[in-house]
Amino acid sequence: MNDLLQRRGLVKISDDLIRRDPERVMKILKDILVVKIDNDFMTRSLTYMAYSKHFDLIEDSYFPPIYVATVTSLSPKDFKTGNLEVKWTREKEYSEKSVKDMLEELKNEICGKKQSVFLDGEDKRFK
């Protein structure tokens, strides 16, 4: 794969999962080339900077997206033997505009509730 180094991403795995089932974690990460690991002591997780054929193409100047693994097995036997089917998807990303839109919507919702409580400028809740 010639474009592997353009398929960069971040993967977070809890320390508990690694300690509880390291073999399964290895099987989940089977198609991942890890190049950097950061330990987050607050969340007790490891963040892996990695490359994978399963990640989207991104430009070098872009911050790598976070990927989430969805793991399925075909049968209980497959689960034990590690024949796992792993699908990688990007975590939900928010742009500055989408965050502003959500805040504006929340503001309008809160203001709408106030208007229903304060009719004609007078607090009707205690009458």
N, C-alpha and C positions, 0 to 999 in steps of 0.2 A: 504494500500500500504506500504509494508515493506521497500522499498527503497526510500521513499520520501525525506529523508535527504541527499540523494546522487543526488538529482535533483535540484541543486541550480542554480540560475540565477539572472541577473539584469534586471530590467524593468524601463524605463524612461518615465515619463509622464509630459507634460508641465503644468505649473501652470495655464495657460489660460484655458486649457481643464478642469481641475479640478474645476475651478471657474465657468466656463460656463455650465458644465453639469456633476455635481458630481454623479448623479444617474447612468448615463451611465458608468462612470469610475468604479463605484462599480460593475456593471454587467460585465464589461470587466475583472475585477480582481477577479471574483467569485471563481475561482479554485486556487487562489494564497494565500500562507501563507507568509505574510510579516513579516520579523524579524528585519529589519533595514531600516531607511529612511535617505537619505542625501539630503540636499537642495542645489542646485547649483544656486547661485544668478546671475551668469553671463549669464546662458542660461534660467533662470527662469523656471527651471524644477526640479522635484523630482526624485531621483533614489532610487528604492526599491530593497533591497536585499531580495530574496524570494525563496520559495520552491514551486514546482508544479509538478503534475503528467504529465504535458505537456512538461516539460523541459527534456533535455537529461541527462543521467547518467554521472557524472563527479567524478573524484577522489578528495578527500579532499584537496590535496595540489594544485590543479589547481585553477586559478583565474576564478570566475564564468563568463560565457558568457553573452552577452547582448541579450535579446529576444525582438522581435517586434511582436505586435498583429495585425493580419489582421481580421477585423470585417466585417461580412456580416449579412444581415437579409433577411429573405425569402420574406417579403412584407413590404410595408410602415407601416401597422398595427403592424407587428412584431417589427419594428424599434421603434415605439412608446411604445409598451408594454415591450420592453427590451428582447424579445426572440431573442437574438443575437447569432450568431455562431462565436466563436472566435477561431482562429488558431494561435498558437505560433510558430515562427520560429527564429532560431538563426540569429543574425546580421552577415553580412559578416566579417570574421576574416582573418587577414593577418599574415603569419609567417614571420620571419626574412628573410628567403630565398625568399619568394614571393615579399617582398618589395625590396630586392636587385635586383631581376630579373626585376621588373617594372622600377627601376631606371636605370638599364643597358639598357633596351629597350628604355627608354626616351633619354638617352645619345646618343645611336646609331642613333635614329631618328633625334636628333638635329645636330649631327655631319654629318649625311647624307645631311641635308639641307645646311649646310655650304659648303660642297664639291660642291654642285651644283651651289653655288653663286661664290665661289672662284676657278675658273678653272685655272689650271697651276699656282697657287700661286698668281694670279692677280685678283683684284676685278673688275669684268665685269659689275657691276651694274651701274656705272656712265660713261660708254663710249658710 
